[in-house]
Amino acid sequence: MDRILAPVALALVAGMANLAAAQEAGSYWQQVQASGTLRCGAAVAPPYVMRDPATGEYSGFFAELCREFAATLEVQPEFVDTTWDNIVAGLQAGRWDLSLALNRTPVRAMAVQFSIPAMEYQISLAYDQNNPKIPANPQSVADIDQEGVTLAVMSGTAQDTAIAAAVHNATILRLPSNDETRLAVVSHRADILVDASDTNQLFTQSNPDWAVAFNPTPALAKQGVAFGLPASVSAQDVEVVNIFLEEKVATGHVEQLIHDAVDQVLATGN
């Protein structure tokens, strides 16, 4: 009997040792507090995240939420510049503590964890209403999925994944940045801009003489936009962020941050 119990006892001792080590190390956010810095992975996508090319200063409503969560932890925020192609991989590699404005998708959820959404997201299609390639009053993706039509989209984004699955005849032009996708449509290198509906609203408001947008039916995507967290964080650590966001959403603070970010983009013409 002693020989049978010995492995069990050893396993219990090892488990207790691991638990003690985990408790000694502290929670994920306690480790962030110990470092004194909350590192936020930031890929540019107005009005979610914006970056001044002259100063490197970040703005946008998710950037502000990063600052406010850092203040809650009583640490300093640090923005780590990345792209949408790398925003998940960088989080997995530990290059930052959380990713900003990450769409909640099943594929991403297999690699990282998510907070509750700060807002809901859907994809719209913006275009030049004078473009003869685009039919009048399109309603669905099928209406614009024609040979000779080019759709510009930011590479690695949720909208990239969604449009790739929906089109069969049109050409997809993948570009690395928000500015490049818009320039492609303005310069007629592309016919349609595929992006978040609120982001495309900024584009159409900045070009009211010719730019229009529509939300296709059926929808290309409807997803929550949230903080991305490492897969290894505990449920308690995720709950810390969720409680932070619950209050910000319920009090209308996030809505105000979005309004301010939209005003900023329109004022600067970005």
VENVEN-V869950 format. One record per residue. N is the residue number from 1. RES is the residue in one small letter. PHI is phi in radians with two decimals (none if undefined). NEAR is the number of other C-alpha atoms within 10 Angstrom. Layout:
{{N	RES	PHI	NEAR} {N	RES	PHI	NEAR}}
This chain:
{{1	m	none	5} {2	d	-1.05	7} {3	r	-1.20	7} {4	i	-1.25	8} {5	l	-1.31	10} {6	a	-0.99	11} {7	p	-1.10	11} {8	v	-1.11	11} {9	a	-1.08	12} {10	l	-1.12	11} {11	a	-1.14	12} {12	l	-1.11	12} {13	v	-1.08	12} {14	a	-1.11	12} {15	g	-1.11	12} {16	m	-1.13	12} {17	a	-1.15	12} {18	n	-1.13	12} {19	l	-1.10	12} {20	a	-1.10	12} {21	a	-1.14	11} {22	a	-1.13	11} {23	q	-1.14	10} {24	e	-1.15	9} {25	a	-1.20	11} {26	g	1.50	13} {27	s	-1.26	15} {28	y	-1.01	17} {29	w	-1.27	18} {30	q	-1.14	13} {31	q	-1.17	13} {32	v	-1.09	19} {33	q	-1.06	16} {34	a	-1.13	11} {35	s	-1.34	11} {36	g	1.46	15} {37	t	-2.45	18} {38	l	-1.78	25} {39	r	-1.60	21} {40	c	-1.98	26} {41	g	-1.27	27} {42	a	-2.23	28} {43	a	-1.89	25} {44	v	-1.22	21} {45	a	-2.87	20} {46	p	-1.03	25} {47	p	-1.60	25} {48	y	-1.16	24} {49	v	-2.43	19} {50	m	-2.29	24} {51	r	-2.42	19} {52	d	-1.30	10} {53	p	-1.14	8} {54	a	-1.39	6} {55	t	-1.88	7} {56	g	1.36	11} {57	e	-1.31	11} {58	y	-1.69	19} {59	s	-2.52	21} {60	g	1.77	23} {61	f	-1.25	27} {62	f	-1.34	29} {63	a	-1.11	26} {64	e	-1.16	19} {65	l	-1.13	22} {66	c	-1.07	24} {67	r	-1.08	20} {68	e	-1.23	17} {69	f	-1.20	19} {70	a	-1.06	21} {71	a	-1.13	13} {72	t	-1.08	10} {73	l	-1.41	17} {74	e	1.11	14} {75	v	-2.29	19} {76	q	-1.63	18} {77	p	-1.37	20} {78	e	-2.38	18} {79	f	-1.63	22} {80	v	-1.92	16} {81	d	-1.18	15} {82	t	-2.61	16} {83	t	-2.09	19} {84	w	-1.21	19} {85	d	-1.19	14} {86	n	-1.99	14} {87	i	-1.17	25} {88	v	-1.43	22} {89	a	-1.08	13} {90	g	-1.15	19} {91	l	-1.16	21} {92	q	-1.08	18} {93	a	-1.43	10} {94	g	1.38	11} {95	r	-1.31	14} {96	w	-2.61	21} {97	d	-1.55	22} {98	l	-2.66	27} {99	s	-1.81	27} {100	l	-1.60	24} {101	a	0.97	26} {102	l	-1.67	27} {103	n	-1.22	24} {104	r	-1.40	24} {105	t	-2.26	15} {106	p	-1.04	9} {107	v	-1.13	8} {108	r	-1.15	15} {109	a	-1.18	14} {110	m	-1.38	9} {111	a	-1.94	16} {112	v	-2.44	21} {113	q	-1.83	20} {114	f	-2.23	24} {115	s	-1.38	24} {116	i	-1.13	19} {117	p	-1.18	20} {118	a	-1.49	21} {119	m	-2.80	15} {120	e	-1.73	12} {121	y	-2.24	17} {122	q	-2.49	20} {123	i	-1.77	24} {124	s	-2.15	24} {125	l	-2.14	26} {126	a	-1.86	27} {127	y	-2.77	23} {128	d	-1.44	22} {129	q	-1.16	16} {130	n	-1.64	13} {131	n	-1.28	14} {132	p	-1.18	9} {133	k	-1.29	15} {134	i	-1.74	18} {135	p	-1.15	12} {136	a	-1.19	11} {137	n	0.89	11} {138	p	-1.12	16} {139	q	-2.08	15} {140	s	-2.29	16} {141	v	-1.11	19} {142	a	-1.04	15} {143	d	-1.14	13} {144	i	-1.97	22} {145	d	-1.45	18} {146	q	-2.19	16} {147	e	-1.06	11} {148	g	1.64	13} {149	v	-1.64	16} {150	t	-2.01	23} {151	l	-1.93	27} {152	a	-1.62	27} {153	v	-2.60	29} {154	m	-1.28	25} {155	s	-1.10	19} {156	g	1.49	17} {157	t	-1.54	19} {158	a	-1.09	23} {159	q	-1.20	21} {160	d	-1.08	20} {161	t	-1.06	14} {162	a	-1.18	15} {163	i	-1.24	19} {164	a	-1.08	14} {165	a	-1.37	10} {166	a	-1.75	13} {167	v	-1.74	16} {168	h	-2.27	13} {169	n	-2.08	14} {170	a	-1.22	17} {171	t	-1.70	18} {172	i	-1.77	19} {173	l	-1.80	18} {174	r	-1.63	16} {175	l	-2.24	17} {176	p	-1.36	15} {177	s	-2.38	16} {178	n	-1.04	20} {179	d	-1.10	14} {180	e	-1.20	15} {181	t	-1.16	24} {182	r	-1.20	24} {183	l	-1.09	14} {184	a	-1.08	20} {185	v	-1.32	20} {186	v	-1.07	17} {187	s	-1.53	9} {188	h	1.19	13} {189	r	-1.28	15} {190	a	-2.26	22} {191	d	-1.72	25} {192	i	-2.38	29} {193	l	-1.80	26} {194	v	-1.80	25} {195	d	-2.80	27} {196	a	-1.04	21} {197	s	-1.08	18} {198	d	-1.26	18} {199	t	-1.20	20} {200	n	-1.18	24} {201	q	-1.09	20} {202	l	-1.07	19} {203	f	-1.12	24} {204	t	-1.22	18} {205	q	-1.21	14} {206	s	-1.40	16} {207	n	-2.30	14} {208	p	-1.19	11} {209	d	-1.27	11} {210	w	-2.47	13} {211	a	-1.55	21} {212	v	-2.36	19} {213	a	-2.54	21} {214	f	-2.50	17} {215	n	-1.60	19} {216	p	-1.14	18} {217	t	-2.10	11} {218	p	-1.20	9} {219	a	-1.11	13} {220	l	-1.23	19} {221	a	-2.91	19} {222	k	-2.42	14} {223	q	-2.41	16} {224	g	-1.43	20} {225	v	-1.88	23} {226	a	-2.49	23} {227	f	-1.37	27} {228	g	-1.63	28} {229	l	-2.20	25} {230	p	-1.01	22} {231	a	-1.08	14} {232	s	-1.46	12} {233	v	-1.23	14} {234	s	-1.36	12} {235	a	-1.06	9} {236	q	-1.13	12} {237	d	-1.15	16} {238	v	-1.11	20} {239	e	-1.10	13} {240	v	-1.03	13} {241	v	-1.20	17} {242	n	-1.06	19} {243	i	-1.12	12} {244	f	-1.01	16} {245	l	-1.28	21} {246	e	-0.93	15} {247	e	-1.18	12} {248	k	-1.11	18} {249	v	-1.29	15} {250	a	-1.11	10} {251	t	-1.48	10} {252	g	1.45	10} {253	h	-1.16	15} {254	v	-1.12	21} {255	e	-1.02	16} {256	q	-1.19	14} {257	l	-1.07	20} {258	i	-1.10	19} {259	h	-1.02	14} {260	d	-1.13	14} {261	a	-1.17	23} {262	v	-1.10	20} {263	d	-1.05	14} {264	q	-1.11	17} {265	v	-1.11	19} {266	l	-1.15	14} {267	a	-1.21	10} {268	t	-1.62	7} {269	g	1.33	12} {270	n	-1.40	15}}
